[in-house]
C-alpha cells in the first residue's frame, strides 16, 4: 500500500491548490513517490505502454472523426480522401490502424504476464476484473472501428457478428434490430457503430482510472508473488520505474513506427480495400488477427447458439479466474508443473489464432496437397483452453509441490543467507 502522503507543497499557489483540490498530491503519491517492489522486470512495463497506446488511439481518433463521413455512400471514399487529400491524413490513419494492433499486442502480453505471475490472486481480484472489463471494451471498440471503413470485410464482418446475437432466445432478435437500426445492416447501422466507436475509448479511459486506483490500494504484484514486508522491499516509482518504463516505451514505439512507415496495411485484410458490396460475399470472412482465437472457438461448435455461448464464455471465464486457481503460491516461477501447463496454454491460444484465420482442410504452404483440419484443431485447442481454467488450475493447487520462495523481495534481488520461507505459505 502507498501509506501516508509524502507530498509537501512548496509555493503559495500549490499550497492554496492542495487545500482545495489536491490533484498535484494525487499525482505525486501515485506516480512519483509510490512505493514499488524493487524486483519488477520488463514484463511489468506493459501497463505504461498500454496507457500510451490508449492516448494515441484517442488523439488520432478525434482527428479522424473530423474528416470521416458515417454514410454508406461516402464512408469508403472519405477514408480514401483522408489518405490522399488531408494534410498528413495518411499518417494519422496509419497510426490509428496500426495502433489498434499494437494496443492488442501489448494487452495480450499484459494478460499473459498477469496469468504467469498470479496477479489475479487476492487481494487483487477486483484489479483483475477491471482489467477484463477494459479488455471487453477494447474488443467492442475494435470491432466497431473495423466496420467504419465500409470495405468488403467491414460490411460482411458486421453481418456475421451482429447475426450471431440473434442466436440468443427472446432477446437476440430485438438486440440485433437495435444495432442494425432496422432489419438489415445499412446506413443506420454505420451511424450507430460510429457513435459507439467514438464513445467507448473514453469509457476505457474511465475504467483505466479505476484500474489504477485498484492497483494503488494493495500495491503492485511482483515476480516472486511475495507481499512487501518492509521499506527495503520497495523503491520510489520515480526515477527508477519511470526511466525503466520510458526505455521500454521507446523500444515499443520503434516497432510501432516500423509498421506505420514501412508496413501500415500488413495487419489488415486486403478485402477491406474493396468497397462494400452486399451482393458479393468474400471467400473467407474473418475478423482482425487479435480476435481470431475467439472466432476459432465460435467455429468449434456446430450449433450456432452453442458456439456463441462458448465464445463469450471464453472471456467470461476470466472474470472468475481468481477463484478457480486453488494454489497458495502466486508466481509460477515457483510452480514447476504450472509452468508447463501455462506454456501449453500460450501455444493453444496461438494455435486458435491460426485456426481462426484458415478454412478447414487448408493446404499448408510447403507441404503440397497435405492439409490441416483446422476445424478439428480448433476444437482440440478449445477443449484445452477451457480445461486449463476449469480443470488444470483447480487440481494443480492440490497436487503440485511448489519450490521454495525467498523470505522477502529484498532477498530475491540481493540474495541472502537467511532461511527461505516455505513455498506453501499462503499469499498475504
N, C-alpha and C positions, 0 to 999 in steps of 0.2 A: 504494500500500500504506500501511497505517496507521503503520508504523515502530515504534520503541520506545515503551513506555507512558510517559505524562506524569503519571499519577495519583500523588498524594502524600497518604497518609492523614494526617489532622490530629489525630485524637483517639486516646486509648488503645484504645478499642473498635475503631475502624476499622483501627488497626494490627494488633490481635490477629486480627480477622476476615480482613484481607488476607493475613496469613501462613498462614492455614488454608483459607479459601475466598474467593478474590479476585473475588466477584461484583460488588462496587462498582467495582473496577478494570475489569472486563469492560464494565460499563455505561458508565463514563466514556470508555473508549477507543473504544467502538462508537457512542455516541450523543451525546457531548459534545465531545470533542477530536478526533474523527475528521476527518482532512484531506479535504475535499470540493472537487471542482472548482468554481471560483468563477463559472462561466458556466451553471450549471444553471437551466433555465427551469421554468415551472409544469407542463410535461408530466412532470417528474420528481417531482411531489408525489403521484402516484397510489400509490406504494408505501406511504406513510404512510396514505393514505385506505383502502387495502385492509386494512392492519393494524387500523384502527378498525372496518371492516366485519366482519372476522373476529371481533373481540371482541364486537361487538353480536350477531352470529349465535349465538355460543357461549352468551353470558349469557341471551339471550331463549329459546334452545332448551332450556336447562336448566330454566327456569321453566315453559315449555310442557309439557315431559316430565312434570312433576309432576301435570298435570291431564289429559293425553291418555290415552285408553284404546285400546290397539292390538288391537282386536277388530272384525271386520267388522260386528257388530250394534250396536256402540257408538261406533265411531270418528267417524262423521259427527256424531252427537249430542254427543260430547264436545267437538268443535271449536265447535259452536254454543253449548255451555254456557260454554266459555272466553270467547266473545264477549259473552255476555249475563249470566252469573252470577258469574264470577270477578272479584274486585276488580281493575280495570284490565286485565283479560284482553284486552279489545278492543284496548287499546293495545299490549300485548306481542305479540299475534298479528299485528297490523298491521305493527309494526316488523320482526318476523321475516319476514313475507311480502314486504314491500316491500324489506327488507334483502337478500333473495336477488337481486332485480333490480338493486339498487344495487351489490351486490358484483360482478355480471357486467358491469354498465356500466363500473365502474372497471377491472376486469381487462381488458376489451377495449381501453380507452384505453391501459392499461399495455402491452399486447401490441403495439398499433399504434405506440406510441412506440418500443418496442424494435426493431420492424422498420424504422422510418424512420431511426433514428439508429445502426443496426447494433450494438445492444447484445449480439447473439448471437455476434459475432466474437471470435476469440482475443484475450486469454486468458480469455474469459468464457463459453466453451461450456457448462461444467458449470452455471454460474449460470442460463443459458437453459434447459437441460434440466430442472433442478429446478423452474423456473417452469412448464414444460409439465406436469410431474408434478402440481404444485399445481392447474393448470387442469383436468386429468383428474379429480382427486379432487373438485374443485368441481362438475363436471358430474355425477359419480356421486351426490354428496350432494344436488344439486338435483333429480335425477330421483327419488331415493328419497323426498325430502321432499314432492315433488308427489303421490306416491301416498298419503301418510298421511291427508289429509282424507277419503278414500274417497268422493269425489264421482264423477260420471259420467266426467269426463276423467281422474281419478286411476285408476279401475279399467281403463278401456279403454286408457289410456296404458301401464299396466303390462302389459296383454295384448299390445299391439303390440310394445313394446320387448323384452320377455322372449322373445316368439316369434321375434324376429329372431336371437337367439342360436342357435336351433335350426337355422339355415341352415348352421352350420359342420358339416362332416362329422365323424362319430365322437364328438367331444366336445360338440357342440352340445346334443344331447338330454339327457345327464346334467347339464350345467351348468344348463339350463333347469329340469329337475326339482328340482335342488338349490335354486335360487332360489325356485321355487314352494313347495317343501316338500311336494310331491305331484304330481298330474297336471293341476292347473289352478290359476289364481290364486284364492287363498282366504285363510282366517284365518292359516295358517302363513306365507303369503307376506307378509302385512301385518306379522306379528311380526318376521320376518327383516329386512324393509325398515326397520322402526322401529329395530331394534338397530343395523343398519349406518349408518343416518342419524345416530344419536346418536354413533357411534364416529368416523366419517370426519372431522368438524371437528377433533378432537384430533389425528388423523393429519396434517391440513393444517397445524395449528399446529407440529407437529414438523418437517415439511418446510420450513415458513417459516423455522424456526430455521436449518436447513441452507442455505436460500436466502440469508439474511442473512450467514451465515458465509462462503459462497462469494463474496458481494459484497465483503466486507471484506478478502479476500485481494488481488485485483487493484485494488480500489477502484472507484468509480463511473465509468461511461462518461459522456460529456458531449456536447452538441450538435455540437461540432466533430469528435468522434471522435479527438481527439489525446490521447495519454497525458500525464500530469503529468510535467513536466520539472524543476520547482523548487518551493520553498515558495511562491513568488509566484503560482503557478497555483492555489493552494488557499486555502480558508478553513475555520476550525473549524466543525463541524456545528452547534454551539450557540454563539451565539444566532442565527446567520444563517439556517440552514435550518430550525431548529425554529420560528422565527417565520413563515417563509415557508410551510412545510408546515401550520402551525397555521391560517394565514389561509385556505389552500385547503381544509382540512378543514372549517372553519366554513361556507364557501360551499357545499361539497358537502352538509353537514348541513342547510342551508336547503332545498335541493332535496329531500333525503330527507324532511324534515319536511313539505314541501308534499304529497307523495304520501301520507304516513302520515295526516295530518289531513284532507286535502281529497279525496283520490282513492285510497284504500287498495286498492281492488279493480280499478283500471284496468289493471293489468299482468297480471291473471289471466284465466281463461276463465270465462264465465258458466255453462257447463255443469257446472262443479265445485261449484256451489251447489245441485245436484240430487243426492240420494243415489244411490250406485252401484246400477245395475240391469243385471245380466248379460243380460237379455232385450231391452234397448233399446240399439241402437248409435247413438251421436251421428252427425250428418250429416258432421262433419269432425273427425277425431281428430288433434290437433296437440299438440306439446309447448309448453313455455313459450317466450317470444319469444327468449330467449338461446340456445336450441338449434335454432331454425328453420333457420339456414343448413345445418346438418348433416342435418336432415330433408329439405331440398330436394335435397341431394346423394344421399341414400338413394333418393329417388323418381326420380332422374335415370336410374337404370339399371333396365331392365325385369326383369332377373334378380335374384332375392332375395339370393342369396349375393354376387353382384357388387355390389349396392347396399350391403350390409353391409360388404364389404371396402373399398369406396370411401369410405364414411362414416368408418370407423376410420382409413383411410389419410389422410384429410384432416387428422386430428390427428397421426397418426404421422409425417407428413412434416415436422412442426415440429421433431421430435427431431433430424433430420439437416440442418436448415437451415444451421447454421454451416459445413457442408462443401459446400453447394450454391452459396452465394454466392461467386463467384470474385474479386470486386473487392477490391483492396488498400485501398480507401478505405471507412471505416466509414459515415460520415454521408452521407445522401442530400442534405444541404444543399449538398454539392459534387459531386453526381451528377445533372446535369440530365435525362438520359434516364430514369434510375431513378425520379426523382420522378414523371414522367408515368405510368409503369407502376404505381407504388405507388398513385397516385390512382385508376387504373382498378381496382386490386385492392380498395381500400376500397369503391368503388362496387359491385364484383362481390359482396362479402360482404353489403352492404346489400340488393342485388338478390336474393341467395339467401335472405335472411331473408324478403323479401316473397313470393318464390315458394313458400317452405315454408309460409306461412300461408294460401295460397289453393288452391282447387280448380282443376284445369285448365280453361281457357276460361271463367274467371270474368269477368263483365261489370265493367268499371271504372266507378265512380260518376262521373257527369257525361258519360259517353260513350255513353249509351243502350245499345243492343244490342251495341256493339262490345266484343269480348272480347280478352283477352290469353291466349295459350297459355303458361301458367305452367310447364307441363312442359317445353316447348321452351326457355323462358327459363332454367329451372334447369339444363338440360343444357348450354346455351351457357356459362353462368357457371361451371358446374363444370369445363368444359374450361379456361377461363381461370384458375380457381383453381389447378389443378394445373400448368398451363403456366407460371404465374408463378414457381413454385418449381423446376420441373424443366427449363424451357427458358429463360425470360427472364433470371432471375438468373445462371445459369451463363454465358450468352452475353454479357450486358452487361459482365461482368468483363473480357472480352477486347476488345470493340468500343467501349466507351464511353470518352470522353476527359473525365475529371473536371476541374473548375475548380480553381484554386489554393487551398490552405488556409493559414490563419495559421501562423506559425512556432511559436506557443505558445498556451496557453489564455489567458494574461495578455494577449497581443496581441489575441485575438479579443474581449476585453472592453474594454480600454482604448485599443486602436489603437496602432500603432507605425509608424515609418518604416523599421523593419528589413526586410530582404528576406524575402518569404514563402517557405515551404517548397514544393517541387513537390508537386503533388497525387498523383503516382504513388508517393510514398514509402510503403513497406509500413507497415501499422499495427504498432506495437510490441507 
